[in-house]
């Protein structure tokens, strides 16, 4: 416990605030997922875009050209993952994706939430279907990025376009 506190206090004040913000968004995501139907949640994620056949971002998506924006994207991803590890409940991929998308949206950074499926490879799992959610900004991974080709994308919700200027 003390080690965690020391690590938290060793962060810059900006990173501590970002981690606290991430914890709040993760809590809100948990609440939203518990009380709202998914179709309402999906409507808030952005328009449904054509799914790509792999977990790779779409070729048309553009990476953040602005170094400051790239820095924000990476910091938000780390903050969400850090906060998720230290909450008193388990915050898996979907709450993390919702929290990251919300944090990016507050900073006017358009992002894409991907939903994918894969077959379990572990023999003890009995070949069951696994689902996963992750977030990208252009070709930059924010949270939950799976190994290349691991998940087939079944849905993408995005405010990004291939020709928009994100920088």
Secondary structure by P-SEA (a helix, b strand, c coil): caaaaaaaaaccaaaaaaaaaaaaaaaaaaaaaacccaaaaaaaacccccccccccccccccccccaaaaaaaaaaaaaaaaaaaccccccccaaaaaaaaaaaaaacbbbbbbbbccccccccccbbbbbbccccccccccccccccccccccccccccccccccc
